[in-house]
Amino acid sequence: MINFQPFSGVVTMIDNFSIGLNNEAGCYKIISVDDGYGATVNFVVAPTTYFVDHAMVAVGDRVTGYYDANAPVPLIYPPQFRALVMVRDTAYQNVKVDHFNRRLESSDGTLKLNISPTTRILLENGQAFTGSPANRNLIVVYGASTRSIPAQTTPTSIIVMC
């Protein structure tokens, strides 16, 4: 099971990243993110990395990158993680990437989803998802939430990670 972990900060550098295969130049990027408290992470962004709202990220943008904390990583500084999902942070929009159980509660127990008829449920390719989002890895985009434990929200959109 994927253990989604976020790292948030400001993009300080974007550059091409070579993985050593022929004709891959420009297909992979490395995005350096500084959290403002002395921690820096380099995210390796592959063609399969999902960008919420298909946002274009630039140096100076505040972003959150999600990576698999269970995946092996090279022991270098700054740490280098393969980005699974990237979010350009915007006001009044929250994003949660996690596994949601049959009751649509996140694996860390901090968020419960209340799906409404206006909630868009999509696949990563933008097509409508017609199954149940329960027991799946989801990218949840939402606005306000309650202050309860777990917080409850009605998402504006859910992206199902198949």
VMD Tcl script that builds the backbone (N, CA, C; Angstrom):
set m [mol new atoms 486]
animate dup $m
set s [atomselect $m all]
$s set {name element resname resid chain x y z} {
  {N N MET 1 A 0.840 -1.177 0.000}
  {CA C MET 1 A 0.000 0.000 0.000}
  {C C MET 1 A 0.890 1.247 0.000}
  {N N ILE 2 A 0.490 2.232 -0.750}
  {CA C ILE 2 A 1.249 3.473 -0.843}
  {C C ILE 2 A 1.011 4.293 0.421}
  {N N ASN 3 A 2.090 4.806 0.990}
  {CA C ASN 3 A 2.031 5.669 2.158}
  {C C ASN 3 A 2.292 7.099 1.679}
  {N N PHE 4 A 1.235 7.810 1.302}
  {CA C PHE 4 A 1.374 9.157 0.751}
  {C C PHE 4 A 1.849 10.125 1.829}
  {N N GLN 5 A 2.965 10.801 1.555}
  {CA C GLN 5 A 3.490 11.814 2.470}
  {C C GLN 5 A 3.639 13.121 1.716}
  {N N PRO 6 A 3.184 14.226 2.316}
  {CA C PRO 6 A 3.317 15.521 1.649}
  {C C PRO 6 A 4.575 16.259 2.094}
  {N N PHE 7 A 5.063 17.116 1.222}
  {CA C PHE 7 A 6.106 18.087 1.572}
  {C C PHE 7 A 5.732 19.379 0.871}
  {N N SER 8 A 5.610 20.456 1.649}
  {CA C SER 8 A 5.174 21.741 1.111}
  {C C SER 8 A 6.293 22.766 1.203}
  {N N GLY 9 A 6.295 23.672 0.258}
  {CA C GLY 9 A 7.254 24.757 0.273}
  {C C GLY 9 A 7.211 25.543 -1.015}
  {N N VAL 10 A 8.266 26.320 -1.222}
  {CA C VAL 10 A 8.373 27.186 -2.393}
  {C C VAL 10 A 9.352 26.558 -3.382}
  {N N VAL 11 A 8.980 26.566 -4.656}
  {CA C VAL 11 A 9.847 26.030 -5.705}
  {C C VAL 11 A 11.037 26.968 -5.867}
  {N N THR 12 A 12.240 26.411 -5.712}
  {CA C THR 12 A 13.451 27.216 -5.853}
  {C C THR 12 A 14.200 26.929 -7.151}
  {N N MET 13 A 13.917 25.770 -7.777}
  {CA C MET 13 A 14.615 25.412 -9.004}
  {C C MET 13 A 13.829 24.343 -9.751}
  {N N ILE 14 A 13.798 24.464 -11.072}
  {CA C ILE 14 A 13.233 23.430 -11.944}
  {C C ILE 14 A 14.263 23.184 -13.033}
  {N N ASP 15 A 14.612 21.927 -13.236}
  {CA C ASP 15 A 15.635 21.603 -14.228}
  {C C ASP 15 A 15.319 20.255 -14.862}
  {N N ASN 16 A 15.907 19.979 -16.012}
  {CA C ASN 16 A 15.768 18.672 -16.642}
  {C C ASN 16 A 16.506 17.646 -15.802}
  {N N PHE 17 A 16.033 16.409 -15.842}
  {CA C PHE 17 A 16.615 15.330 -15.054}
  {C C PHE 17 A 16.795 14.126 -15.963}
  {N N SER 18 A 17.993 13.621 -16.038}
  {CA C SER 18 A 18.280 12.479 -16.905}
  {C C SER 18 A 18.191 11.193 -16.095}
  {N N ILE 19 A 17.492 10.214 -16.657}
  {CA C ILE 19 A 17.419 8.907 -16.007}
  {C C ILE 19 A 18.262 7.884 -16.761}
  {N N GLY 20 A 18.989 8.341 -17.782}
  {CA C GLY 20 A 19.934 7.476 -18.467}
  {C C GLY 20 A 19.406 6.704 -19.654}
  {N N LEU 21 A 18.172 6.936 -20.065}
  {CA C LEU 21 A 17.641 6.245 -21.237}
  {C C LEU 21 A 17.782 7.131 -22.462}
  {N N ASN 22 A 17.787 6.518 -23.635}
  {CA C ASN 22 A 17.896 7.287 -24.875}
  {C C ASN 22 A 16.622 8.070 -25.147}
  {N N ASN 23 A 16.762 9.255 -25.702}
  {CA C ASN 23 A 15.656 10.098 -26.146}
  {C C ASN 23 A 14.673 10.479 -25.033}
  {N N GLU 24 A 15.121 10.499 -23.777}
  {CA C GLU 24 A 14.236 10.902 -22.698}
  {C C GLU 24 A 14.478 12.345 -22.269}
  {N N ALA 25 A 15.396 13.038 -22.943}
  {CA C ALA 25 A 15.758 14.405 -22.559}
  {C C ALA 25 A 14.523 15.298 -22.500}
  {N N GLY 26 A 14.332 15.955 -21.360}
  {CA C GLY 26 A 13.211 16.857 -21.183}
  {C C GLY 26 A 11.946 16.207 -20.679}
  {N N CYS 27 A 11.890 14.885 -20.645}
  {CA C CYS 27 A 10.682 14.197 -20.188}
  {C C CYS 27 A 10.590 14.139 -18.670}
  {N N TYR 28 A 11.724 14.175 -18.000}
  {CA C TYR 28 A 11.762 14.149 -16.550}
  {C C TYR 28 A 12.306 15.480 -16.043}
  {N N LYS 29 A 11.750 15.954 -14.950}
  {CA C LYS 29 A 12.189 17.215 -14.346}
  {C C LYS 29 A 12.569 16.961 -12.900}
  {N N ILE 30 A 13.410 17.831 -12.373}
  {CA C ILE 30 A 13.689 17.837 -10.951}
  {C C ILE 30 A 13.244 19.188 -10.426}
  {N N ILE 31 A 12.396 19.157 -9.401}
  {CA C ILE 31 A 11.853 20.377 -8.814}
  {C C ILE 31 A 12.322 20.443 -7.370}
  {N N SER 32 A 13.095 21.480 -7.044}
  {CA C SER 32 A 13.566 21.678 -5.674}
  {C C SER 32 A 12.553 22.524 -4.920}
  {N N VAL 33 A 12.205 22.066 -3.713}
  {CA C VAL 33 A 11.209 22.740 -2.886}
  {C C VAL 33 A 11.826 23.008 -1.511}
  {N N ASP 34 A 11.734 24.258 -1.060}
  {CA C ASP 34 A 12.255 24.678 0.241}
  {C C ASP 34 A 11.080 25.037 1.137}
  {N N ASP 35 A 11.025 24.449 2.341}
  {CA C ASP 35 A 9.873 24.685 3.223}
  {C C ASP 35 A 9.970 25.977 4.032}
  {N N GLY 36 A 11.077 26.709 3.914}
  {CA C GLY 36 A 11.236 27.962 4.635}
  {C C GLY 36 A 11.768 27.791 6.043}
  {N N TYR 37 A 11.956 26.555 6.474}
  {CA C TYR 37 A 12.480 26.271 7.814}
  {C C TYR 37 A 13.797 25.503 7.747}
  {N N GLY 38 A 14.453 25.551 6.605}
  {CA C GLY 38 A 15.744 24.895 6.460}
  {C C GLY 38 A 15.717 23.528 5.815}
  {N N ALA 39 A 14.544 23.006 5.479}
  {CA C ALA 39 A 14.445 21.696 4.838}
  {C C ALA 39 A 14.184 21.874 3.343}
  {N N THR 40 A 14.902 21.106 2.558}
  {CA C THR 40 A 14.748 21.126 1.104}
  {C C THR 40 A 14.549 19.702 0.618}
  {N N VAL 41 A 13.689 19.545 -0.392}
  {CA C VAL 41 A 13.457 18.251 -1.024}
  {C C VAL 41 A 13.533 18.452 -2.527}
  {N N ASN 42 A 14.156 17.490 -3.207}
  {CA C ASN 42 A 14.151 17.462 -4.666}
  {C C ASN 42 A 13.133 16.421 -5.101}
  {N N PHE 43 A 12.132 16.869 -5.863}
  {CA C PHE 43 A 11.138 15.949 -6.410}
  {C C PHE 43 A 11.500 15.611 -7.838}
  {N N VAL 44 A 11.556 14.315 -8.143}
  {CA C VAL 44 A 11.721 13.860 -9.523}
  {C C VAL 44 A 10.321 13.746 -10.105}
  {N N VAL 45 A 10.062 14.531 -11.148}
  {CA C VAL 45 A 8.747 14.593 -11.766}
  {C C VAL 45 A 8.810 13.839 -13.095}
  {N N ALA 46 A 8.044 12.756 -13.170}
  {CA C ALA 46 A 7.997 11.908 -14.359}
  {C C ALA 46 A 6.791 12.289 -15.209}
  {N N PRO 47 A 6.726 11.793 -16.434}
  {CA C PRO 47 A 5.537 12.048 -17.250}
  {C C PRO 47 A 4.247 11.522 -16.614}
  {N N THR 48 A 4.356 10.579 -15.685}
  {CA C THR 48 A 3.180 10.013 -15.028}
  {C C THR 48 A 2.779 10.770 -13.763}
  {N N THR 49 A 3.554 11.751 -13.335}
  {CA C THR 49 A 3.212 12.529 -12.141}
  {C C THR 49 A 1.935 13.315 -12.418}
  {N N TYR 50 A 0.979 13.224 -11.497}
  {CA C TYR 50 A -0.297 13.918 -11.672}
  {C C TYR 50 A -0.208 15.319 -11.079}
  {N N PHE 51 A -0.501 16.341 -11.879}
  {CA C PHE 51 A -0.554 17.721 -11.423}
  {C C PHE 51 A -2.028 18.097 -11.271}
  {N N VAL 52 A -2.445 18.417 -10.039}
  {CA C VAL 52 A -3.838 18.776 -9.779}
  {C C VAL 52 A -4.187 20.013 -10.594}
  {N N ASP 53 A -5.332 19.977 -11.250}
  {CA C ASP 53 A -5.817 21.029 -12.147}
  {C C ASP 53 A -4.868 21.262 -13.320}
  {N N HIS 54 A -4.013 20.304 -13.604}
  {CA C HIS 54 A -3.020 20.399 -14.684}
  {C C HIS 54 A -2.249 21.715 -14.603}
  {N N ALA 55 A -1.936 22.113 -13.375}
  {CA C ALA 55 A -1.276 23.399 -13.126}
  {C C ALA 55 A 0.155 23.398 -13.640}
  {N N MET 56 A 0.563 24.519 -14.201}
  {CA C MET 56 A 1.940 24.728 -14.615}
  {C C MET 56 A 2.679 25.317 -13.421}
  {N N VAL 57 A 3.749 24.684 -12.988}
  {CA C VAL 57 A 4.500 25.111 -11.811}
  {C C VAL 57 A 5.737 25.882 -12.263}
  {N N ALA 58 A 6.024 26.988 -11.548}
  {CA C ALA 58 A 7.182 27.820 -11.870}
  {C C ALA 58 A 7.953 28.128 -10.588}
  {N N VAL 59 A 9.187 28.560 -10.754}
  {CA C VAL 59 A 10.004 28.978 -9.613}
  {C C VAL 59 A 9.267 30.092 -8.872}
  {N N GLY 60 A 9.202 29.980 -7.541}
  {CA C GLY 60 A 8.503 30.954 -6.713}
  {C C GLY 60 A 7.106 30.523 -6.308}
  {N N ASP 61 A 6.557 29.501 -6.967}
  {CA C ASP 61 A 5.228 28.996 -6.607}
  {C C ASP 61 A 5.303 28.198 -5.305}
  {N N ARG 62 A 4.249 28.285 -4.520}
  {CA C ARG 62 A 4.125 27.446 -3.323}
  {C C ARG 62 A 3.429 26.167 -3.764}
  {N N VAL 63 A 4.054 25.023 -3.470}
  {CA C VAL 63 A 3.542 23.732 -3.919}
  {C C VAL 63 A 3.566 22.723 -2.781}
  {N N THR 64 A 2.823 21.646 -2.993}
  {CA C THR 64 A 2.889 20.471 -2.130}
  {C C THR 64 A 3.103 19.274 -3.042}
  {N N GLY 65 A 4.129 18.511 -2.744}
  {CA C GLY 65 A 4.411 17.290 -3.485}
  {C C GLY 65 A 4.114 16.089 -2.610}
  {N N TYR 66 A 3.497 15.088 -3.186}
  {CA C TYR 66 A 3.201 13.852 -2.465}
  {C C TYR 66 A 4.072 12.747 -3.029}
  {N N TYR 67 A 4.679 11.973 -2.126}
  {CA C TYR 67 A 5.552 10.872 -2.516}
  {C C TYR 67 A 5.201 9.654 -1.664}
  {N N ASP 68 A 5.696 8.495 -2.075}
  {CA C ASP 68 A 5.463 7.259 -1.329}
  {C C ASP 68 A 6.572 7.105 -0.299}
  {N N ALA 69 A 6.228 7.242 0.980}
  {CA C ALA 69 A 7.222 7.149 2.050}
  {C C ALA 69 A 7.764 5.728 2.202}
  {N N ASN 70 A 7.119 4.737 1.598}
  {CA C ASN 70 A 7.604 3.361 1.666}
  {C C ASN 70 A 8.539 3.007 0.516}
  {N N ALA 71 A 8.673 3.894 -0.468}
  {CA C ALA 71 A 9.518 3.613 -1.629}
  {C C ALA 71 A 10.991 3.808 -1.272}
  {N N PRO 72 A 11.868 3.021 -1.872}
  {CA C PRO 72 A 13.299 3.215 -1.618}
  {C C PRO 72 A 13.773 4.537 -2.223}
  {N N VAL 73 A 14.697 5.195 -1.535}
  {CA C VAL 73 A 15.250 6.457 -2.016}
  {C C VAL 73 A 16.758 6.440 -1.840}
  {N N PRO 74 A 17.465 7.190 -2.689}
  {CA C PRO 74 A 18.920 7.265 -2.496}
  {C C PRO 74 A 19.243 8.057 -1.228}
  {N N LEU 75 A 20.307 7.669 -0.535}
  {CA C LEU 75 A 20.716 8.350 0.694}
  {C C LEU 75 A 21.620 9.531 0.342}
  {N N ILE 76 A 20.983 10.612 -0.095}
  {CA C ILE 76 A 21.697 11.824 -0.468}
  {C C ILE 76 A 21.006 13.012 0.181}
  {N N TYR 77 A 21.723 14.137 0.200}
  {CA C TYR 77 A 21.114 15.368 0.682}
  {C C TYR 77 A 21.187 16.400 -0.417}
  {N N PRO 78 A 20.124 17.133 -0.708}
  {CA C PRO 78 A 18.810 16.976 -0.080}
  {C C PRO 78 A 18.135 15.699 -0.555}
  {N N PRO 79 A 17.164 15.212 0.237}
  {CA C PRO 79 A 16.469 13.984 -0.162}
  {C C PRO 79 A 15.813 14.146 -1.531}
  {N N GLN 80 A 15.760 13.052 -2.234}
  {CA C GLN 80 A 15.197 13.052 -3.589}
  {C C GLN 80 A 14.086 12.018 -3.650}
  {N N PHE 81 A 12.854 12.493 -3.863}
  {CA C PHE 81 A 11.692 11.621 -3.894}
  {C C PHE 81 A 11.030 11.666 -5.258}
  {N N ARG 82 A 10.453 10.540 -5.671}
  {CA C ARG 82 A 9.660 10.493 -6.898}
  {C C ARG 82 A 8.287 11.066 -6.596}
  {N N ALA 83 A 7.940 12.162 -7.250}
  {CA C ALA 83 A 6.644 12.815 -7.018}
  {C C ALA 83 A 5.535 11.998 -7.666}
  {N N LEU 84 A 4.528 11.651 -6.875}
  {CA C LEU 84 A 3.357 10.966 -7.405}
  {C C LEU 84 A 2.285 11.977 -7.788}
  {N N VAL 85 A 2.121 13.005 -6.932}
  {CA C VAL 85 A 1.133 14.058 -7.160}
  {C C VAL 85 A 1.777 15.385 -6.776}
  {N N MET 86 A 1.545 16.411 -7.600}
  {CA C MET 86 A 2.012 17.764 -7.298}
  {C C MET 86 A 0.809 18.698 -7.298}
  {N N VAL 87 A 0.804 19.617 -6.325}
  {CA C VAL 87 A -0.297 20.569 -6.178}
  {C C VAL 87 A 0.298 21.967 -6.096}
  {N N ARG 88 A -0.151 22.870 -6.965}
  {CA C ARG 88 A 0.198 24.285 -6.789}
  {C C ARG 88 A -0.827 24.851 -5.818}
  {N N ASP 89 A -0.345 25.282 -4.651}
  {CA C ASP 89 A -1.243 25.736 -3.594}
  {C C ASP 89 A -1.975 27.001 -4.014}
  {N N THR 90 A -3.281 27.018 -3.770}
  {CA C THR 90 A -4.107 28.182 -4.064}
  {C C THR 90 A -5.013 28.458 -2.874}
  {N N ALA 91 A -5.422 29.705 -2.736}
  {CA C ALA 91 A -6.297 30.089 -1.635}
  {C C ALA 91 A -7.653 29.412 -1.775}
  {N N TYR 92 A -8.244 29.064 -0.663}
  {CA C TYR 92 A -9.590 28.491 -0.583}
  {C C TYR 92 A -9.710 27.110 -1.214}
  {N N GLN 93 A -8.579 26.460 -1.475}
  {CA C GLN 93 A -8.622 25.099 -2.013}
  {C C GLN 93 A -7.676 24.227 -1.206}
  {N N ASN 94 A -8.189 23.120 -0.726}
  {CA C ASN 94 A -7.382 22.143 0.000}
  {C C ASN 94 A -7.317 20.871 -0.823}
  {N N VAL 95 A -6.222 20.147 -0.665}
  {CA C VAL 95 A -6.059 18.879 -1.373}
  {C C VAL 95 A -5.548 17.845 -0.382}
  {N N LYS 96 A -6.133 16.665 -0.440}
  {CA C LYS 96 A -5.707 15.537 0.385}
  {C C LYS 96 A -5.498 14.352 -0.528}
  {N N VAL 97 A -4.321 13.741 -0.467}
  {CA C VAL 97 A -4.020 12.538 -1.238}
  {C C VAL 97 A -3.811 11.421 -0.234}
  {N N ASP 98 A -4.643 10.395 -0.315}
  {CA C ASP 98 A -4.571 9.323 0.677}
  {C C ASP 98 A -5.429 8.151 0.212}
  {N N HIS 99 A -5.343 7.071 0.970}
  {CA C HIS 99 A -6.242 5.928 0.772}
  {C C HIS 99 A -7.475 6.174 1.635}
  {N N PHE 100 A -8.653 6.051 1.043}
  {CA C PHE 100 A -9.908 6.242 1.766}
  {C C PHE 100 A -10.617 4.900 1.873}
  {N N ASN 101 A -11.090 4.577 3.080}
  {CA C ASN 101 A -11.709 3.274 3.339}
  {C C ASN 101 A -13.160 3.216 2.864}
  {N N ARG 102 A -13.867 2.176 3.256}
  {CA C ARG 102 A -15.258 1.987 2.804}
  {C C ARG 102 A -16.192 3.071 3.319}
  {N N ARG 103 A -15.819 3.732 4.438}
  {CA C ARG 103 A -16.624 4.832 4.974}
  {C C ARG 103 A -16.131 6.186 4.462}
  {N N LEU 104 A -15.230 6.142 3.481}
  {CA C LEU 104 A -14.615 7.327 2.876}
  {C C LEU 104 A -13.870 8.178 3.905}
  {N N GLU 105 A -13.172 7.499 4.821}
  {CA C GLU 105 A -12.291 8.158 5.775}
  {C C GLU 105 A -10.848 7.913 5.355}
  {N N SER 106 A -10.025 8.940 5.476}
  {CA C SER 106 A -8.619 8.824 5.094}
  {C C SER 106 A -7.892 7.864 6.035}
  {N N SER 107 A -6.790 7.286 5.559}
  {CA C SER 107 A -6.066 6.294 6.353}
  {C C SER 107 A -5.493 6.880 7.634}
  {N N ASP 108 A -5.228 8.182 7.665}
  {CA C ASP 108 A -4.712 8.800 8.890}
  {C C ASP 108 A -5.837 9.290 9.806}
  {N N GLY 109 A -7.092 9.084 9.404}
  {CA C GLY 109 A -8.234 9.428 10.240}
  {C C GLY 109 A -8.518 10.909 10.381}
  {N N THR 110 A -7.991 11.733 9.471}
  {CA C THR 110 A -8.179 13.184 9.615}
  {C C THR 110 A -9.275 13.756 8.734}
  {N N LEU 111 A -9.767 12.998 7.739}
  {CA C LEU 111 A -10.757 13.555 6.824}
  {C C LEU 111 A -11.789 12.509 6.433}
  {N N LYS 112 A -13.055 12.908 6.475}
  {CA C LYS 112 A -14.168 12.061 6.019}
  {C C LYS 112 A -14.889 12.802 4.907}
  {N N LEU 113 A -15.189 12.075 3.822}
  {CA C LEU 113 A -15.823 12.676 2.655}
  {C C LEU 113 A -17.326 12.468 2.679}
  {N N ASN 114 A -18.059 13.522 2.369}
  {CA C ASN 114 A -19.505 13.470 2.161}
  {C C ASN 114 A -19.740 13.848 0.701}
  {N N ILE 115 A -20.000 12.863 -0.121}
  {CA C ILE 115 A -20.133 13.105 -1.553}
  {C C ILE 115 A -21.532 13.632 -1.860}
  {N N SER 116 A -21.587 14.697 -2.650}
  {CA C SER 116 A -22.863 15.281 -3.060}
  {C C SER 116 A -23.062 15.040 -4.553}
  {N N PRO 117 A -24.264 15.305 -5.075}
  {CA C PRO 117 A -24.492 15.147 -6.516}
  {C C PRO 117 A -23.622 16.080 -7.361}
  {N N THR 118 A -23.103 17.152 -6.774}
  {CA C THR 118 A -22.263 18.085 -7.543}
  {C C THR 118 A -20.780 17.743 -7.487}
  {N N THR 119 A -20.401 16.744 -6.678}
  {CA C THR 119 A -19.003 16.327 -6.600}
  {C C THR 119 A -18.614 15.628 -7.899}
  {N N ARG 120 A -17.588 16.151 -8.551}
  {CA C ARG 120 A -17.082 15.511 -9.773}
  {C C ARG 120 A -16.131 14.388 -9.379}
  {N N ILE 121 A -16.385 13.187 -9.881}
  {CA C ILE 121 A -15.514 12.040 -9.608}
  {C C ILE 121 A -14.914 11.615 -10.944}
  {N N LEU 122 A -13.593 11.760 -11.043}
  {CA C LEU 122 A -12.900 11.573 -12.316}
  {C C LEU 122 A -11.747 10.591 -12.187}
  {N N LEU 123 A -11.327 10.075 -13.324}
  {CA C LEU 123 A -10.083 9.329 -13.419}
  {C C LEU 123 A -8.947 10.324 -13.650}
  {N N GLU 124 A -7.714 9.871 -13.530}
  {CA C GLU 124 A -6.568 10.748 -13.740}
  {C C GLU 124 A -6.523 11.323 -15.159}
  {N N ASN 125 A -7.130 10.631 -16.108}
  {CA C ASN 125 A -7.126 11.123 -17.487}
  {C C ASN 125 A -8.267 12.093 -17.773}
  {N N GLY 126 A -9.059 12.449 -16.743}
  {CA C GLY 126 A -10.131 13.426 -16.907}
  {C C GLY 126 A -11.480 12.837 -17.251}
  {N N GLN 127 A -11.544 11.526 -17.447}
  {CA C GLN 127 A -12.815 10.882 -17.773}
  {C C GLN 127 A -13.602 10.601 -16.506}
  {N N ALA 128 A -14.918 10.508 -16.638}
  {CA C ALA 128 A -15.785 10.254 -15.490}
  {C C ALA 128 A -15.518 8.867 -14.917}
  {N N PHE 129 A -15.517 8.785 -13.598}
  {CA C PHE 129 A -15.390 7.507 -12.902}
  {C C PHE 129 A -16.783 7.117 -12.437}
  {N N THR 130 A -17.234 5.915 -12.782}
  {CA C THR 130 A -18.607 5.522 -12.500}
  {C C THR 130 A -18.733 4.524 -11.357}
  {N N GLY 131 A -17.610 4.062 -10.810}
  {CA C GLY 131 A -17.661 3.116 -9.697}
  {C C GLY 131 A -17.701 3.833 -8.358}
  {N N SER 132 A -17.501 3.085 -7.309}
  {CA C SER 132 A -17.465 3.653 -5.967}
  {C C SER 132 A -16.034 4.097 -5.645}
  {N N PRO 133 A -15.872 5.295 -5.089}
  {CA C PRO 133 A -14.528 5.744 -4.721}
  {C C PRO 133 A -14.019 5.122 -3.414}
  {N N ALA 134 A -14.836 4.342 -2.737}
  {CA C ALA 134 A -14.443 3.727 -1.469}
  {C C ALA 134 A -13.327 2.711 -1.670}
  {N N ASN 135 A -12.475 2.563 -0.657}
  {CA C ASN 135 A -11.352 1.617 -0.669}
  {C C ASN 135 A -10.381 1.853 -1.823}
  {N N ARG 136 A -10.083 3.124 -2.065}
  {CA C ARG 136 A -9.181 3.485 -3.163}
  {C C ARG 136 A -8.268 4.623 -2.739}
  {N N ASN 137 A -7.180 4.783 -3.522}
  {CA C ASN 137 A -6.319 5.951 -3.382}
  {C C ASN 137 A -6.985 7.096 -4.134}
  {N N LEU 138 A -7.178 8.221 -3.448}
  {CA C LEU 138 A -7.901 9.348 -4.026}
  {C C LEU 138 A -7.117 10.648 -3.877}
  {N N ILE 139 A -7.311 11.528 -4.841}
  {CA C ILE 139 A -6.881 12.917 -4.742}
  {C C ILE 139 A -8.166 13.701 -4.529}
  {N N VAL 140 A -8.316 14.300 -3.357}
  {CA C VAL 140 A -9.554 14.984 -2.993}
  {C C VAL 140 A -9.307 16.486 -2.976}
  {N N VAL 141 A -10.099 17.222 -3.749}
  {CA C VAL 141 A -10.015 18.678 -3.794}
  {C C VAL 141 A -11.266 19.215 -3.117}
  {N N TYR 142 A -11.054 20.055 -2.087}
  {CA C TYR 142 A -12.192 20.553 -1.316}
  {C C TYR 142 A -11.916 21.953 -0.783}
  {N N GLY 143 A -12.974 22.575 -0.297}
  {CA C GLY 143 A -12.857 23.910 0.293}
  {C C GLY 143 A -12.885 23.818 1.795}
  {N N ALA 144 A -13.993 24.226 2.379}
  {CA C ALA 144 A -14.122 24.237 3.828}
  {C C ALA 144 A -14.366 22.829 4.367}
  {N N SER 145 A -14.009 22.653 5.652}
  {CA C SER 145 A -14.295 21.407 6.343}
  {C C SER 145 A -14.698 21.731 7.776}
  {N N THR 146 A -15.315 20.745 8.415}
  {CA C THR 146 A -15.707 20.940 9.807}
  {C C THR 146 A -14.480 20.863 10.702}
  {N N ARG 147 A -14.644 21.244 11.963}
  {CA C ARG 147 A -13.542 21.160 12.920}
  {C C ARG 147 A -13.638 19.897 13.773}
  {N N SER 148 A -14.446 18.967 13.349}
  {CA C SER 148 A -14.610 17.720 14.093}
  {C C SER 148 A -13.419 16.798 13.832}
  {N N ILE 149 A -13.401 15.672 14.554}
  {CA C ILE 149 A -12.375 14.658 14.323}
  {C C ILE 149 A -13.094 13.381 13.933}
  {N N PRO 150 A -12.982 12.883 12.730}
  {CA C PRO 150 A -12.256 13.520 11.635}
  {C C PRO 150 A -13.031 14.714 11.068}
  {N N ALA 151 A -12.291 15.615 10.446}
  {CA C ALA 151 A -12.937 16.726 9.755}
  {C C ALA 151 A -13.784 16.149 8.625}
  {N N GLN 152 A -14.929 16.779 8.369}
  {CA C GLN 152 A -15.796 16.324 7.289}
  {C C GLN 152 A -15.893 17.412 6.239}
  {N N THR 153 A -15.962 16.990 4.990}
  {CA C THR 153 A -16.054 17.939 3.893}
  {C C THR 153 A -16.850 17.342 2.755}
  {N N THR 154 A -17.391 18.231 1.938}
  {CA C THR 154 A -18.016 17.832 0.684}
  {C C THR 154 A -17.076 18.288 -0.422}
  {N N PRO 155 A -16.365 17.356 -1.032}
  {CA C PRO 155 A -15.356 17.741 -2.026}
  {C C PRO 155 A -15.968 18.324 -3.296}
  {N N THR 156 A -15.212 19.220 -3.943}
  {CA C THR 156 A -15.621 19.720 -5.247}
  {C C THR 156 A -15.283 18.694 -6.320}
  {N N SER 157 A -14.146 18.012 -6.138}
  {CA C SER 157 A -13.790 16.950 -7.078}
  {C C SER 157 A -12.936 15.896 -6.389}
  {N N ILE 158 A -13.039 14.684 -6.943}
  {CA C ILE 158 A -12.256 13.541 -6.477}
  {C C ILE 158 A -11.628 12.924 -7.711}
  {N N ILE 159 A -10.329 12.721 -7.658}
  {CA C ILE 159 A -9.624 12.037 -8.738}
  {C C ILE 159 A -9.235 10.663 -8.215}
  {N N VAL 160 A -9.707 9.631 -8.887}
  {CA C VAL 160 A -9.444 8.249 -8.479}
  {C C VAL 160 A -8.139 7.813 -9.123}
  {N N MET 161 A -7.217 7.344 -8.278}
  {CA C MET 161 A -5.922 6.866 -8.769}
  {C C MET 161 A -6.007 5.353 -8.953}
  {N N CYS 162 A -6.177 4.935 -10.184}
  {CA C CYS 162 A -6.308 3.498 -10.474}
  {C C CYS 162 A -4.943 2.839 -10.564}
}
mol reanalyze $m
mol bondsrecalc $m
mol representation Tube
mol addrep $m
